[in-house]
Amino acid sequence: MHTSAFNQKSLRTRAIVYFFTAFSGLALSLLIPSAQTMAQGNLLLTPRRIVFEGAKKSMELNLANTGTDTAKYVISIIRIRMTDDGAFETITEPDSGQLFADPYLRFFPRTVSLGPNEAQVVKIQLTKTSDLAPGEYRSHVYFRAVPNLKPLGEEETQKDTTTISVKLTPVFGITIPVIIRIGESTTKVSLSNLAVEMVNDTTPRLKMTFNRTGNFSVYGDVTVTYTSADGRITQVGMIKGLAVYSPNKLRNFQFDLIKANKVNYHAGKLYVEYSTQAEPKSVKMADAELILH
């Protein structure tokens, strides 16, 4: 096209950029209302992880649209690795010692459309598991929101056709782990490398390492209490639903502690407990103390 001909036409470029946000069943906030519920965008999911053990062959996921508009979600299964720092990466080939669950799963429906305040059940079933070797098999169910885009004929006409416009359409998603466990657990976990650093000289941040051995993943809650020199005990931190997935041997983790009155992070001690969630009773998996200086 000649430059003169090009200049005779106005330039109009419309780009749609998709962002996607994926959750791994991990909540890092103290304000989560329920350990069994996960929300992203306007989608509410219960429970936030599926574990098949023993004779259990079928489970249900409850989806609810808490928004004011109709929402559509496409459901698929993806494979994820966890890094030593707790980040998630989508993969196609397993790491050494990693086993995928998706060849042994089926689920329906695969697409869900929910009106405002509507709910839907998604069923997940095991299949062809009779010959599975002992171990833990894990994949993740991915709920991807389908953006409500206007047809081209309904797009608003631009007054200035010489400008370039970019339309940003966020696409929300949630992933939850689906785990198949075969055999008895040999898993143990311990805590090490505890340290407190002051961020910007004002915010206490606790660092630690979770060390996992055995054949299964671990999943639970972290509670941190402070004991002053005179024996006064104050809870200064809690994390709901922290996982170390197999085959990872460790996970480095850090989070900010509460700045409370009469809590001196240069004296006294911290006690950290990692325990299973109350189903029906919480069980301690690991603990450690840190003497503060």
Secondary structure, 3 states (H helix, E strand, C coil): CCHHHHHCCCCCCEEEEEEEECCECCCCCCCCCCCCCEEECCEEEECCCEEECCCCCEEEEEEEECCCCCEEEEEEEECEEECCCCCEEECCCCCCCCCCCHHHEEEECCEEEECCCCEEEEEEEECCCCCCCCEEEEEEEEEEEECCCCCHHHCCCCCCCCCCEEEEEEEEEEEEEEEEEECCCCCEEEEEEEEEEEECCCEEEEEEEEEEECCCCEEEEEEEEEECCCCCEEEEEEEEEEEECCCCCEEEEEEECCCCCCCCCCCCEEEEEEECCCCCCCCEEEEEEEECC
